[in-house]
């Protein structure tokens, strides 16, 4: 496995965990009734998910 591939996998794993953490933050904010924090957590979760999808698409596109 190349160093670049390993790094890409680690970055993807980090983004996956960040999205999961944002999901937990969202649940906490909802339980507290904090709409602003819930919105921020939702936005963060969406950003991490979109970054993962974008990176995977770019890698796929580069291989074709």
PyMOL commands that set and color helices and strands:
alter all, ss='L'
color gray80, all
select helices_A, chain A and resi 3-32+35-63
alter helices_A, ss='H'
color red, helices_A
deselect
rebuild
show_as cartoon
